[in-house]
Amino acid sequence: MTPELIQAWDRIVPQARELLGEIDLFETGETCELSHKSTGIQASVFIDEVAITVPYWHTGDAVGRVLGMVYALAAIIERETGMQGYDPQVELPVSELSPPHGIAMMSTITNDLQNRFGAGNDS
């Protein structure tokens, strides 16, 4: 990881705690990761790339709440790293994300997975 990215991570973590509450951290010389257990949200830094993931187990009102947290975390990461985020699921930059579109997509995928494989963890 570059020194600039390490410094950005050090600024991201307290803001992520403020946004999400209790988080778990995993840090090595090459990787930094934060995890929020109740939502499954994870943010990871690998060398020169940052990724945010969220599991497809949220349904109903939880989808909007969790995606709101993901979008807010993405905005923090963009601001602190200077990198532009991109959501491959909706094929848009983070700055152009539409909560209703993201909620609809996540709900559709979650419902499809639950129909195929059974219900998962709902927050």
Secondary structure, DSSP 8 states (H G I E B T S, - for coil): --HHHHHHHHHHHHHHHHHHSS-EEEE-SSEEEEEETTTTEEEEEETTEEEEE--TT--THHHHHHHHHHHHHHHHHHHHH----EETTTTEEGGG--HHHHHHHHHHHHHHHHHHH------
